Amino acid sequence: MSCEHLICAACAGPVVEGRCPVCREGRAKVHHHGFMGLSPLVIALIVLLVVALVALTHVSGY
């Protein structure tokens, strides 16, 4: 979803400009990020690294 075409009910300005606190909050909700502010790609890379490390420790344990 994009906030390019959304109009703020509080200030009647485009939400994308973030003129008032209501605009900024709405823009933040539309453009939310993944867990703890990380992008989904970074989260996927972290999960992949953890799986690889677990696999390496499991293989080296034998």
Rosetta blueprint (number, residue, H / E / L):
1 M L
2 S L
3 C L
4 E L
5 H L
6 L L
7 I E
8 C L
9 A L
10 A L
11 C L
12 A L
13 G L
14 P E
15 V H
16 V H
17 E H
18 G L
19 R L
20 C L
21 P H
22 V H
23 C H
24 R H
25 E H
26 G H
27 R H
28 A H
29 K H
30 V H
31 H L
32 H L
33 H L
34 G L
35 F H
36 M H
37 G H
38 L L
39 S L
40 P H
41 L H
42 V H
43 I H
44 A H
45 L H
46 I H
47 V H
48 L H
49 L H
50 V H
51 V H
52 A H
53 L H
54 V H
55 A H
56 L H
57 T H
58 H H
59 V H
60 S H
61 G L
62 Y L
